[in-house]
Amino acid sequence: MNGGIGRAGLVGVMLAALVGCGGSASGDSDGSPEAGAGAGAGAGAGARTTEAAAASVSPADSASQARLSSEVLQSRWWTWAASEPEATNPVADEDGRECGRNQRKDVWFLAGTFGTRAERTCAVPGGVPLAFPLVNLVADPAGCAEFMSTAEGSAVLDGEKVDVETSRGETISVAGVAGNPVTGTGERFTATGCGLWVQLPPLRSGKHTLEIRGRSQDFSVGVDYALTVESA
């Protein structure tokens, strides 16, 4: 990713990263002070899936699924992405085998890449919403303003575009493990988080395809997911 902290610089951190699946979800807290605080808060305009893509959503969960506020979503996602060293980090994952690392029961995160293309095959538990960035950044307010001025991207679920949420800059809290490739530090810090994000209600059980594309400045992300959603 580019420009912020560490090699994820990610543009996303600039880090632009999206996720994977595969293992079983854990019910523990993610350790961020905001975790759970914004569950159910409105995410703003464009937060719902499009009518066409809604056919992929589990009907039992599509109407009233709790959502995360932008601050909570970004704090939790960055903490999750920074929770593994490079060898097992979901952002560095090439085929999806690290998708299930440190996942929680209330939301399943997907990761992007460090500026490359990837194809990942992941198993996702049923009844759990998904969340991921198209491109994202941790920086200061000025850095986020510059980053968001050129940010663009799309997510296509089963052949249909889904709506994207724009976060232009919120104060977030991020923790990680020492030597992680995303933030490069094991210390907790606060910064400004921004990016283009997607939150999806739980998907119907079965197989799904998800194409994630994002770009800002000279950084771009492309991930193709083959998702298998288990029965709830």
Buried (B, 14 or more C-beta within 10 A) or exposed (E): BBBBBBBBBBBBBBBBBBBBBBBEBEEEEBBBEBBBEBBEBEBEEEBBBEEEBBEBBBEBBBEEBBBBBBBBBBBBBBBBBBBBBEEBBBBBBEEBBBBBBBBBEBBBBBBBBBBEEBEBBBBBBBBBBBBBBBBBBBBEEEBBBBBBEEBBBBBBBBEBBBBBBBBBBBEBBBBBBEEBBBBBBEEEBEBBBBBBBBBBBBBBBEEBEBBBBBBBBEBBBBBBBBBBBEEE
